[in-house]
């Protein structure tokens, strides 16, 4: 029995396989996490692109009501129904404080600035429930363009 124990306790055959089998699940989880992070960054960039394109679309004469149908569908037809698009016209004076566009009251010598802004929101779902991280992450994109 001592000879059997000594033979296997001193042998180094298969050590690499055992070490790899212990570290492989961690490496796989890290690779899936990096993939999820890359997909999140891609979707966030797409969201920003959609918001900029929506502002440009309205500035070129498109209708605000058609942003979801025309712009969102063009950029992401697969998830077009997942996006929430809100538009707003904002007026400010030089101090940057938003005011009602119907009754802008700026100081003497100052003038009102009008902007059109678009907020686009969507929920990103991770492909795997990570411990300590929510499975659904809210993303939003914002773009504003001056009208006058």
Secondary structure, 3 states (H helix, E strand, C coil): CHHHHHHHHHCCCCHHHHHHHHHHHHHHHHHHHHHHHHHHHHHHHHHHHHHHHHHHHHHCCCCHHHHHHHHHHHHCHHHHHHCEEEEEEEEECCCCCEECCCCCCCCCCCCCEEEEEEEEEEEEECCCCCCCCCCEEEEEEEEEEECC
